[in-house]
Amino acid sequence: MSQVVTLRASLRERAGKGAARAVRRAGQVPAVVYGDKKAPVMIAIDPSAIFDLSLQLSFSAVLSLVLLTPTIR
C-alpha cells in the first residue's frame, strides 16, 4: 500500500518561463498540479521539503498538498 505524505506549497499567480525563473531565484521550486478534470494549479515548493521527502519515501507514495494560501477546490 502507498504511503500518504503531506507536502506544503504556496500558490503562485503567474505562469510561464519568466515566472518560473523568478520563483527559482526566490529559492523555491516551481510546480504545476494537474488532474481531476480541473484547471492546472501553479504552486511553489520549498526545496528542503522536497529533499526531506526524498529521504523518507519508498517506491510510490500519494502526496497530500497543504496550500499556505487560501484553498482551491
C-alpha positions in Angstrom: 0.0 0.0 0.0 1.2 3.5 -0.8 2.3 6.0 1.8 0.3 9.2 2.2 2.8 12.1 2.6 1.9 15.8 3.3 3.7 18.5 1.3 3.4 22.2 2.0 3.2 24.5 -1.0 2.2 28.1 -1.8 0.2 29.2 -4.8 1.8 31.3 -7.5 -0.1 33.7 -9.7 2.0 33.9 -12.9 2.7 31.1 -15.4 5.5 30.8 -17.9 9.2 30.6 -18.2 9.9 34.0 -16.7 7.6 33.4 -13.7 9.2 30.0 -13.1 12.7 31.6 -13.2 11.6 34.3 -10.7 10.3 31.5 -8.3 13.7 29.7 -8.6 15.6 33.0 -7.9 13.5 33.3 -4.7 14.7 29.9 -3.6 11.6 27.9 -4.4 10.8 25.1 -6.8 8.0 25.9 -9.3 5.5 23.1 -10.0 2.1 22.6 -11.6 -0.7 20.3 -10.3 -2.8 18.7 -13.0 -5.8 16.3 -12.9 -9.3 15.8 -11.6 -10.6 17.5 -14.8 -9.8 20.9 -13.3 -7.7 23.8 -14.4 -3.9 23.4 -13.6 -2.8 25.0 -10.3 0.6 26.6 -10.2 2.5 26.2 -6.9 5.9 26.8 -5.4 7.5 24.3 -3.1 10.4 24.7 -0.6 13.4 22.7 -1.9 14.3 21.4 1.6 10.8 19.9 1.9 11.4 18.0 -1.4 14.8 16.8 -0.2 13.3 15.6 3.2 10.6 13.7 1.3 13.1 12.0 -1.0 14.8 10.6 2.1 11.6 9.2 3.6 9.7 8.0 0.6 9.6 4.4 -0.7 9.0 3.5 -4.3 5.5 5.0 -4.5 3.6 7.5 -2.4 0.5 9.6 -2.5 1.1 13.3 -1.9 -1.3 15.4 0.0 -0.8 19.1 -0.7 -1.3 21.7 2.0 -1.5 25.2 0.5 -0.2 28.0 2.6 -2.6 30.3 0.8 -6.4 30.0 0.5 -7.6 26.6 -0.5 -8.7 25.9 -4.1 -11.4 23.2 -4.6 
